[in-house]
Amino acid sequence: GTGKTWTMRLLARELALGGSRCLLIDFHGDLVAPGMQNYPISLDYEFGVNPLELSLDANGGGPDPQRFEVVEQLRTAFRPMGGLQLVALDSCIGETYATAGILQADRGTWTRPVPHFRHLLEEIDRRIVAEPKDVRIRGLRTKLAMAFDFQIFSKPQVPLQISSEGPAVSVRLDLSRLPAPLQFLAADTLLKLVFRQRQLQPSDGAVSLHLFIDETKLC
């Protein structure tokens, strides 16, 4: 109630009007500023977020590091998860990449269309059928049901337009329609995507992206 959100809206508005590139992550739906490209991420919206999106960095990119990232993200978002469930999840994600023909040892495969959570769910369901007595897999599917049912992780990736090349476009991502675990997973995925993209771009010393997050404790 001290004016933090109002101040952030004012700052984002002035920066955007001045030609700067801004990215606003909005958890409550009230971080609205003129001149923004708005993406209301929700069950029915056309765009979503893909945690399985790869980094193409030759040093540290590819499916294996991303697999580790996603396991950690899901462990944090859907606590508690047991060690056996985490092992099963890791194996399912790895097989999902392999089914898509994306291999850590072959960088030429990293640019192939990446799978998303619908493909991960298909792999989990395949294992449930193949191993009906494996309670780890059934428990894993139940634990992650919210992530699958909302389908925001099974849609085309929201176009962030955060590259320093081309016209400056400011973007607001409205996550207010999502439950808290999915807000965390979506924000964490998008922030890591921004970080990876910025790492791959040369720096000229200028501030080329202004990032605004209301309620950072939710990240």
Beta strands, then each sheet from edge to edge (+ up, - down):
strand 1: 22-26
strand 2: 37-40
strand 3: 171-174
strand 4: 210-213
sheet 1: 2+ 3+ 1+ 4+
end
